[in-house]
């Protein structure tokens, strides 16, 4: 069974409707998660001309479990022996946009089928915005400390992006006209990016204006990575257990810093302006 696609430009869509409660099927899966029963996910991946895509990495994540496999010469895959749960499945392949499907139900009966279509990523025609933390603060339209939630239905999503919902924990630099702590977050998913951030991920993001009520993380383009393996160039600081877990290239000195100390440094920058 397939659920609809969730749909980091960060896209702040105000006045999001509240998250819906679990469906009876969701509740049954959750109730079965402590059992020893397992299921599987099978499918094939093709491009927009329906040609098979061998060598694509397929990752399934659910209930703190992560499994991965690679498509065979026919573009097909199978993920076996998955504990019963709701899964997020992401397919990645060089030169193509990542594709993600959320809340895929894996039950104990027939394999869950998930076929995916991948699109070629456009060439990055983007500009790196260099500078210190203070310079990025000046450039940003907004700076938020956010916590991401599960994906929710919402406005159409631009090609090459994944849509999160989330909540603002702290407004560090407030954009004009901002009036809601509920936000919708679009994460860049073009070739070379990892899969979407996890549900519950905290981050401090520096954002620039994209369109009305829409924002993009500064440098959120995989083509801007300074070297292979250097990590995402987006000016977003990922937080875990109250400390900076991941920082953009050039900002490694903030790794391990407490979020409170990091926020205080940002507020000190704002007071000097």
FIVO-243707 format. One record per residue (C-alpha): residue number from 1; residue in one letter; x, y, z. Coordinates in steps of 0.25 Angstrom, whole numbers. Layout:
N
   nr  rest   east  north     up
  NUM     A      X      Y      Z
...
This chain:
273
   nr  rest   east  north     up
    1     X      0      0      0
    2     X      5     14     -3
    3     X      2     27      4
    4     X      3     40     -3
    5     X     17     47     -4
    6     X     20     57      7
    7     X     21     67     -2
    8     X     63     92      9
    9     X     58    105      1
   10     X     51    107     15
   11     X     36    110     12
   12     X     29    116     23
   13     X     14    114     20
   14     X      6    121     31
   15     X     -6    115     38
   16     X     -4    101     35
   17     X    -15     92     39
   18     X    -13     83     52
   19     X     -7     69     49
   20     X    -18     58     48
   21     X    -19     47     58
   22     X    -15     32     55
   23     X    -24     25     45
   24     X    -29     11     50
   25     X    -18      5     40
   26     X     -7     13     46
   27     X    -12      9     60
   28     X    -12     -6     57
   29     X      3     -5     51
   30     X      7      3     64
   31     X      1     -8     73
   32     X      8    -19     65
   33     X     22    -12     66
   34     X     26    -20     78
   35     X     23    -34     71
   36     X     33    -43     64
   37     X     25    -42     51
   38     X     32    -36     39
   39     X     29    -31     25
   40     X     35    -26     12
   41     X     36    -14      2
   42     X     38    -17    -13
   43     X     37     -9    -25
   44     X     44     -3    -37
   45     X     50     10    -40
   46     X     50     17    -54
   47     X     53     30    -60
   48     X     42     39    -67
   49     X     44     31    -80
   50     X     41     18    -72
   51     X     55     13    -74
   52     X     60      5    -62
   53     X     70     11    -52
   54     X     80      1    -47
   55     X     89      5    -36
   56     X     79     14    -28
   57     X     81     13    -13
   58     X     67     11     -6
   59     X     67     14      9
   60     X     55     11     18
   61     X     54     17     32
   62     X     44     15     42
   63     X     43     13     57
   64     X     58     15     59
   65     X     61      4     49
   66     X     68      7     36
   67     X     70     -3     24
   68     X     76      0     11
   69     X     78     -7     -2
   70     X     82     -4    -17
   71     X     74     -7    -29
   72     X     78    -18    -38
   73     X     80    -18    -54
   74     X     65    -17    -56
   75     X     64     -5    -47
   76     X     56    -13    -36
   77     X     59    -15    -21
   78     X     54    -23     -9
   79     X     55    -19      6
   80     X     53    -32     14
   81     X     50    -35     28
   82     X     45    -21     32
   83     X     38    -20     46
   84     X     24    -16     45
   85     X     24     -1     45
   86     X     21     12     37
   87     X     33     15     28
   88     X     39     27     20
   89     X     46     22      8
   90     X     56     30      0
   91     X     63     26    -13
   92     X     76     33    -17
   93     X     84     32    -30
   94     X     95     42    -36
   95     X     89     52    -46
   96     X     75     50    -41
   97     X     66     57    -30
   98     X     64     49    -18
   99     X     50     43    -17
  100     X     43     41     -3
  101     X     30     34      1
  102     X     25     35     15
  103     X     16     27     24
  104     X     18     14     16
  105     X     10      3     23
  106     X     18    -10     24
  107     X      9    -21     29
  108     X     11    -36     31
  109     X      3    -41     19
  110     X      7    -38      4
  111     X     19    -29      1
  112     X     17    -15      1
  113     X     19    -10    -13
  114     X     26      4    -16
  115     X     30      8    -30
  116     X     37     21    -32
  117     X     40     30    -43
  118     X     52     39    -42
  119     X     55     52    -50
  120     X     68     57    -55
  121     X     74     68    -46
  122     X     76     82    -53
  123     X     90     88    -54
  124     X     92     97    -42
  125     X     92    111    -46
  126     X     94    116    -32
  127     X    103    126    -25
  128     X    111    123    -12
  129     X    109    133     -1
  130     X    122    133      7
  131     X    125    140     20
  132     X    126    139     35
  133     X    114    136     44
  134     X    111    151     46
  135     X    111    153     30
  136     X    102    142     29
  137     X     93    148     39
  138     X     93    161     31
  139     X     89    154     19
  140     X     78    145     25
  141     X     64    150     24
  142     X     61    141     36
  143     X     68    132     46
  144     X     59    121     53
  145     X     62    110     63
  146     X     53    100     58
  147     X     48     86     61
  148     X     43     77     49
  149     X     30     69     50
  150     X     24     58     41
  151     X     21     63     27
  152     X      7     68     25
  153     X     -1     70     12
  154     X      0     85      7
  155     X      3     94     -4
  156     X     10     88    -17
  157     X     25     86    -15
  158     X     35     91    -25
  159     X     42     80    -33
  160     X     55     75    -25
  161     X     50     78    -11
  162     X     44     71      1
  163     X     33     77      9
  164     X     34     76     25
  165     X     24     82     35
  166     X     31     88     47
  167     X     30     98     58
  168     X     38    110     62
  169     X     45    108     76
  170     X     51    122     76
  171     X     51    133     66
  172     X     65    139     66
  173     X     63    148     54
  174     X     48    151     51
  175     X     44    154     36
  176     X     34    165     33
  177     X     20    160     34
  178     X     23    147     41
  179     X     11    143     50
  180     X     11    128     53
  181     X     20    118     59
  182     X     15    107     50
  183     X     24    106     38
  184     X     25     97     26
  185     X     40     94     22
  186     X     44     90      8
  187     X     58     83      8
  188     X     67     82     -5
  189     X     67     68    -10
  190     X     75     70    -23
  191     X     86     61    -27
  192     X     97     59    -17
  193     X     88     63     -5
  194     X     85     53      6
  195     X     71     48      9
  196     X     61     57     17
  197     X     64     62     31
  198     X     58     52     41
  199     X     45     55     48
  200     X     48     62     61
  201     X     61     68     56
  202     X     65     82     62
  203     X     73     92     54
  204     X     76    107     54
  205     X     74    111     40
  206     X     78    124     33
  207     X     68    128     22
  208     X     66    137     10
  209     X     54    141      3
  210     X     49    132     -8
  211     X     35    137    -11
  212     X     23    142     -2
  213     X     23    135     11
  214     X     34    126      6
  215     X     49    125     10
  216     X     61    117      6
  217     X     73    113     14
  218     X     85    121     10
  219     X     94    113      1
  220     X     84    101      1
  221     X     89     96    -12
  222     X     98     83    -13
  223     X    106     88    -25
  224     X    112     98    -15
  225     X    119     88     -7
  226     X    133     92     -7
  227     X    139     78     -8
  228     X    133     63     -9
  229     X    129     59      5
  230     X    130     73     11
  231     X    115     72     15
  232     X    103     81     12
  233     X    107     95      9
  234     X     94    100     14
  235     X     95    110     26
  236     X     87    101     35
  237     X     93     96     49
  238     X     87     82     53
  239     X     84     80     68
  240     X     84     67     76
  241     X     83     66     91
  242     X     84     81     93
  243     X     97     82     85
  244     X    101     86     71
  245     X    103     72     64
  246     X    106     77     49
  247     X    110     90     44
  248     X    113     95     30
  249     X    126     95     24
  250     X    135    106     30
  251     X    127    106     43
  252     X    133     93     50
  253     X    137    101     63
  254     X    122    101     67
  255     X    122     86     67
  256     X    118     81     81
  257     X    114     95     86
  258     X    102     96     94
  259     X     90    101     87
  260     X     88    112     98
  261     X    102    117     96
  262     X    100    117     81
  263     X     87    125     82
  264     X     94    134     91
  265     X    105    137     81
  266     X     95    140     70
  267     X     87    149     79
  268     X    100    156     83
  269     X    102    158     68
  270     X     88    164     67
  271     X     91    174     78
  272     X    103    179     71
  273     X     95    183     58
